[in-house]
């Protein structure tokens, strides 16, 4: 059960949690924007740099060791995602990889073709495909967001994804609402019309078990800094597709997979840190193989975060002036976006930072299509609190107290909110 989650052991793996400001601990609720880095990742990077760095393809030991570091990281990622090592490519970040892949699909798209994106997604999985469509004279179509359920409307999916559709780009989980999209219906329809499926899993990988074969996608993108590692982008590309991709690269550079997408000198120390981040997850699990340990480790994380989420969600829904943008149904990540009536979101997050050392973010979080549709820009976008496995019940309790204190100080004339606050003696 999640109640047996080794929270103290987990927290000991994150040096940043010991940071103090004004003799008070910093509380990190900004996981969706980037988690803190696990000790294993930091140590892996430090060890690589301390022992001697080098470029690839040399006969000397530091070069040989660098190639081994990258190979080990690639193998670890393949176990995390459930794919082959040669299907894993590294890059600067998810967005850069997405644009590189879009450019490599240039010959795949022709005038009159259709590319499908969604209203729910981060624009890193929208704009590269819009750019590709514009360059080639293709049509962009959107899978609509339901304002009521805060999930994708798939009722007319056969009309959105047609025989003209060549690419469908969809997010596995929203970095704002936490909505986890069951993409099986989308994938099924895409395969009926022989379309590629590109999945943004940046927000999903830190919270969910991932198996690219089960998902049925052709490409999946994620970022290590969202799952306890450094700023390194990761792409899974199905082998048969990867081999056909015509990428922009230097002529002397390798043309075989996965290296042909990894243009220029990679962030070797960062890639070393990716292996360390995955080791942190692995240490939480059990099993004979690393894949088994990673799956059980992610299950433990998911159960613990779900337990914390129930408490936090109930609290946010109980306050009259707060509008929580979170579906009441389905699987969700521990990510909570909300607005407060008559309050600019930046004012709230500044107050929480200055008075309680809380890292709580605000804005549209690059989900700008959804932000416009839900009309939140007029208050500066959402306030977002996101949980990670190093967060505690005590930290959530502090957040509740802090938010109620903010409401009390800034809504003294609002009798409805004031009555709720005064009657809240003990926050469960």
Residue pairs with C-beta under 8 A, 6 or more apart in sequence:
1 303
2 300
2 303
2 304
2 306
2 307
3 307
5 300
5 303
5 304
5 389
6 284
7 304
7 389
7 390
7 392
10 284
10 389
10 390
11 17
11 390
11 392
12 39
13 38
13 39
13 40
13 280
13 390
14 36
14 37
14 38
14 39
14 228
14 390
15 39
15 42
16 26
16 28
16 36
16 37
17 25
17 26
17 28
17 36
17 390
18 25
19 25
19 26
20 26
21 357
22 357
24 356
24 357
25 357
26 357
26 358
26 359
27 356
27 357
27 358
27 359
27 391
27 395
27 398
27 399
28 35
28 36
28 359
28 388
28 390
28 391
29 358
29 359
29 360
29 385
29 386
29 387
29 391
29 395
29 399
30 359
30 360
30 361
30 384
30 386
31 206
31 226
31 335
31 386
31 387
31 388
31 391
32 175
32 203
32 226
32 335
32 361
32 365
32 384
32 386
33 361
33 365
33 384
33 386
34 225
34 226
35 206
35 225
35 226
35 227
35 228
35 388
36 228
36 388
36 390
37 225
37 228
37 229
37 230
37 273
37 277
38 228
38 229
38 276
38 277
38 279
38 280
39 276
39 280
40 276
40 277
40 279
40 280
40 283
41 224
41 228
41 229
41 230
41 273
41 274
41 276
41 277
41 280
42 273
42 276
43 276
44 272
44 273
44 275
44 276
44 279
45 230
45 269
45 270
45 272
45 273
45 276
47 272
48 66
48 69
48 268
48 269
48 272
49 269
51 62
51 65
52 61
52 62
52 65
53 62
53 66
53 268
53 269
54 60
54 62
54 63
54 65
54 66
55 63
55 66
55 265
56 63
56 66
56 67
56 70
57 63
57 67
58 64
66 268
69 268
69 271
69 272
69 275
70 90
70 266
70 268
70 271
71 85
72 275
73 90
73 271
73 272
73 274
73 275
73 278
74 85
74 88
74 90
74 258
75 85
76 274
76 275
76 278
76 279
76 290
77 88
77 234
77 274
77 278
78 84
78 85
78 87
78 88
79 278
79 289
79 290
79 291
79 294
80 205
80 210
80 278
80 281
80 294
81 88
81 205
81 210
81 211
81 212
81 220
81 222
81 236
82 210
82 211
82 212
82 213
82 214
82 291
83 212
83 213
83 236
84 239
85 258
86 239
86 242
86 257
86 258
87 236
87 237
87 238
87 239
87 242
87 257
87 258
88 234
88 235
88 236
88 258
89 97
89 234
89 235
89 237
89 242
89 257
89 258
89 259
89 261
89 262
90 232
90 233
90 234
90 235
90 262
90 266
90 267
90 271
90 274
91 97
91 100
91 232
91 233
91 234
91 235
91 261
91 262
91 266
92 231
92 232
92 233
92 267
93 223
93 231
93 232
93 233
94 124
94 200
94 202
94 221
94 222
94 223
94 233
94 234
95 124
95 128
95 233
96 233
97 221
97 233
97 234
97 235
97 261
98 124
98 125
98 128
98 198
98 200
98 221
99 128
99 131
100 247
100 248
100 261
100 263
101 128
101 198
101 219
101 235
101 237
101 245
101 261
102 128
102 129
102 131
102 132
103 132
103 247
103 248
104 245
104 246
104 247
104 248
104 261
105 132
105 167
105 196
105 245
106 132
106 135
106 136
106 246
107 246
108 166
108 167
108 196
109 115
109 132
109 133
109 136
109 138
109 166
109 167
110 136
110 137
110 138
111 136
111 137
111 138
112 137
112 138
112 139
112 164
113 133
113 136
113 138
113 139
113 164
113 165
113 166
114 138
114 139
114 140
114 141
114 162
114 164
114 165
114 166
115 129
115 130
115 132
115 133
115 138
115 139
115 140
115 141
115 165
115 166
115 167
115 168
115 169
116 140
116 141
116 142
116 143
116 160
116 161
116 165
116 167
116 168
116 169
116 195
117 125
117 126
117 129
117 130
117 140
117 141
117 142
117 143
117 169
117 170
118 126
118 142
118 143
118 145
118 152
118 169
118 170
118 171
119 142
119 143
119 144
119 145
119 152
119 369
119 370
119 373
120 143
120 145
120 150
120 151
120 152
120 171
120 174
120 177
120 179
120 181
120 367
120 370
121 169
121 170
121 171
121 174
121 200
121 367
121 369
122 171
122 174
122 175
122 200
122 202
122 203
122 365
122 366
122 367
123 366
123 367
123 368
123 369
124 200
124 202
124 221
124 366
125 169
125 170
125 171
125 198
125 200
125 221
126 169
126 369
129 140
129 167
129 169
129 198
130 140
132 138
132 167
133 139
133 140
138 166
139 164
141 160
141 165
142 160
142 369
143 152
143 153
143 154
143 157
143 160
143 170
143 186
144 152
144 153
145 151
145 152
145 153
145 369
145 370
145 373
146 152
146 153
147 373
147 374
149 327
149 329
150 174
150 177
150 179
150 325
150 326
150 327
151 179
151 181
151 327
151 329
151 330
152 170
152 181
152 186
154 185
154 186
157 185
157 186
157 189
158 189
161 168
161 186
161 189
161 190
161 193
161 195
162 193
163 193
165 190
165 193
165 195
166 195
166 196
167 195
167 196
167 198
168 186
168 190
168 195
168 196
168 197
168 198
169 197
169 198
169 199
169 200
170 181
170 183
170 186
170 197
170 198
170 199
170 200
171 181
171 199
171 200
171 201
171 203
171 204
172 180
172 181
172 183
172 199
172 200
172 201
172 203
172 204
172 208
172 215
173 179
173 180
173 181
173 201
173 203
173 204
173 207
173 208
173 332
173 333
174 181
174 203
174 335
174 367
174 370
175 202
175 203
175 335
175 365
175 366
175 367
176 325
176 335
176 337
176 365
176 367
176 370
176 382
176 384
177 325
177 326
177 327
177 332
177 335
177 337
177 370
178 326
178 327
178 332
178 333
178 334
178 335
178 336
178 337
179 326
179 327
179 330
179 332
180 204
180 208
180 330
180 331
180 332
180 333
182 330
183 197
183 199
183 215
183 217
184 216
186 197
187 197
187 215
187 216
187 217
188 216
190 196
190 197
191 197
191 216
196 218
196 219
196 241
197 216
197 217
197 218
197 219
198 217
198 218
198 219
198 220
198 221
199 215
199 217
199 219
199 220
199 221
200 221
201 210
201 220
201 221
201 222
202 221
202 222
202 223
202 226
203 226
203 333
203 335
204 210
204 222
204 333
205 222
205 226
205 227
206 226
206 227
206 228
206 301
206 333
206 388
207 298
207 301
207 302
207 305
207 333
207 334
208 298
208 302
208 331
208 333
209 295
209 298
209 299
209 302
210 220
210 298
212 220
212 236
212 238
217 236
217 238
218 237
218 238
218 241
219 235
219 236
219 237
219 238
219 241
220 235
220 236
221 233
221 234
221 235
221 236
222 233
222 234
223 231
223 232
223 233
223 234
224 230
224 231
224 232
224 233
224 234
224 270
224 273
224 274
224 277
225 231
225 232
227 277
227 278
227 281
228 277
228 280
228 281
229 270
229 273
229 274
229 276
229 277
229 278
230 267
230 269
230 270
230 273
230 274
230 277
231 267
231 270
232 267
232 270
232 271
232 273
232 274
234 274
235 261
237 245
237 257
237 258
237 261
239 257
242 257
242 258
242 261
243 257
245 260
245 261
247 260
247 261
247 263
248 263
249 255
249 260
249 261
249 263
250 263
253 259
253 260
253 263
254 260
278 294
281 294
281 297
281 298
281 301
282 290
282 293
282 294
282 297
283 293
283 297
284 296
284 297
284 300
284 301
284 389
285 292
285 293
285 294
285 295
285 296
285 297
285 298
285 299
285 300
286 292
286 293
286 296
287 293
287 295
287 296
301 389
304 389
305 333
305 334
305 387
305 388
305 389
306 334
308 334
308 387
308 391
308 393
308 396
309 332
309 334
309 336
309 387
311 393
311 396
311 428
312 334
312 336
312 385
312 387
312 396
312 399
313 324
313 326
313 336
314 428
315 400
315 427
316 322
316 324
316 336
316 338
317 324
318 420
319 403
319 404
319 407
319 417
319 420
320 416
320 417
320 420
321 340
321 341
321 342
321 407
321 411
321 414
321 416
321 417
322 338
322 339
322 340
322 341
323 338
323 339
323 340
323 341
324 336
324 337
324 338
325 337
325 338
325 339
325 374
325 376
325 382
326 332
326 336
326 337
333 386
334 386
334 387
334 388
335 384
335 385
335 386
335 387
336 384
336 385
336 386
337 365
337 382
337 383
337 384
338 382
338 383
338 384
339 345
339 376
339 379
339 382
339 383
340 348
340 379
340 383
340 407
343 379
343 410
344 379
344 380
345 362
345 363
345 379
345 380
345 381
345 382
345 383
346 362
346 380
347 380
348 360
348 362
348 383
348 406
349 360
349 361
349 362
349 383
351 406
352 358
352 360
352 399
352 402
352 403
352 406
353 359
353 360
355 402
355 405
356 398
356 399
356 402
358 398
358 399
358 402
360 383
360 384
360 385
360 399
361 383
361 384
361 386
362 380
362 381
362 382
362 383
362 384
363 380
363 381
363 382
363 384
364 370
364 371
364 376
364 377
364 381
364 382
365 381
365 382
365 384
371 377
371 381
371 382
376 382
385 399
387 396
397 427
400 427
401 427
404 421
404 424
404 427
407 417
407 421
408 418
408 421
411 417
411 418
412 418
